Amino acid sequence: MSINNGYRICSFCEKKWKTREEFLSDKDVKLTGYQINYVDLEKGLFLFNHSCNTTIAIKIEEFMDLYKGPKYTESKIGKEGCQGYCLDENNLEDCGNNCYYNQVRKLMKIILEYSTKK
């Protein structure tokens, strides 16, 4: 995925998006999940599928400004009170933990709302 005179360019079909909003609102782009980075939480990736069959990976940190709730900096995965919701890519339910990954899942819901505006 390249960035050139705009937000993104698809590395396969060369579709161009001028802004993040245009990218997120494109009916041919779908958020499919996230890739956890256990060592450096902020280096995780959101994965999007484009209709040309390309997967586009974008750092989670590029979307954090969309999330207006409390910010958490540590993972509670596997610790007391963790219900394991983050390990199920189809479960975006709020687990209630003050955990970085609960925040990421809330952010995924915000991003998915763009697709309902299409």
C-alpha positions in Angstrom: 0.0 0.0 0.0 1.5 3.3 -1.0 0.8 6.8 0.0 1.3 9.4 -2.7 -0.5 12.8 -3.1 -3.4 11.7 -0.9 -4.3 9.1 1.7 -3.6 5.8 0.1 -3.0 4.0 -3.3 -3.8 0.3 -3.6 -0.7 -1.6 -4.5 -2.6 -3.9 -6.8 -5.2 -2.0 -8.8 -3.8 1.5 -8.0 -7.1 2.8 -6.8 -6.5 6.2 -5.1 -8.1 7.6 -2.0 -7.6 11.3 -1.3 -8.6 11.2 2.4 -9.1 8.7 5.2 -12.8 9.4 5.2 -13.0 8.6 1.5 -11.1 5.3 2.1 -13.3 4.3 5.0 -16.5 5.2 3.2 -15.6 3.3 0.0 -18.1 0.5 -0.5 -15.3 -1.6 -2.0 -13.2 -1.4 1.2 -14.1 -3.6 4.2 -12.5 -3.7 7.7 -11.8 -7.4 8.3 -9.9 -7.4 11.5 -6.8 -6.4 13.3 -3.4 -7.9 13.8 -2.1 -7.7 17.4 1.5 -6.7 18.2 2.0 -8.1 21.7 5.4 -6.4 22.0 4.4 -2.8 21.0 0.7 -2.4 21.3 0.5 0.7 19.1 2.2 -1.1 16.2 -0.8 -3.3 15.7 -2.5 -3.2 12.3 -6.1 -2.9 11.0 -6.7 -5.1 8.0 -9.0 -4.0 5.2 -10.0 -6.0 2.1 -10.3 -4.1 -1.1 -12.6 -5.4 -3.9 -9.6 -6.2 -6.1 -8.7 -8.9 -3.6 -5.9 -7.0 -1.9 -5.5 -6.8 1.8 -4.5 -3.4 3.0 -2.8 -3.1 6.4 -2.8 0.2 8.2 -1.3 1.0 11.6 -4.0 1.2 14.3 -2.4 4.4 15.6 -3.5 6.2 12.4 -7.1 5.9 13.5 -6.8 6.6 17.2 -8.0 10.2 16.8 -11.4 8.8 15.9 -11.7 7.3 19.4 -12.8 9.9 21.9 -13.1 7.6 25.0 -10.5 6.9 27.7 -7.1 5.9 26.4 -5.4 2.7 27.8 -1.8 1.7 27.3 -1.6 -1.8 28.6 -3.0 -5.2 27.6 -5.1 -7.2 30.0 -5.3 -10.2 27.7 -5.1 -13.4 29.8 -5.1 -11.5 33.1 -7.8 -11.7 35.7 -11.1 -10.4 34.4 -10.2 -10.9 30.8 -13.1 -12.6 29.0 -11.1 -13.2 25.8 -13.3 -11.1 23.5 -10.3 -9.7 21.6 -9.3 -13.1 20.6 -12.6 -13.5 18.7 -12.3 -11.2 15.6 -16.1 -11.3 15.2 -16.8 -10.1 18.8 -16.8 -6.3 19.2 -18.7 -6.4 22.4 -17.4 -4.1 25.2 -15.7 -6.4 27.8 -15.6 -3.5 30.3 -11.9 -3.8 30.9 -9.6 -0.8 31.0 -7.5 -2.5 28.3 -5.8 -1.3 25.1 -7.5 -4.0 23.1 -11.0 -3.1 24.4 -10.3 0.4 23.1 -9.2 -1.0 19.7 -12.4 -3.0 19.4 -14.4 0.2 20.2 -12.4 1.9 17.5 -13.3 -0.9 15.1 -17.0 -0.2 15.7 -16.4 3.5 14.9 -14.7 2.5 11.6 -17.4 0.1 10.7 -20.0 2.9 11.1 -18.4 4.5 8.1 -19.5 1.5 6.0 -23.1 2.0 7.1 -23.0 5.5 5.6 -22.1 4.2 2.2 
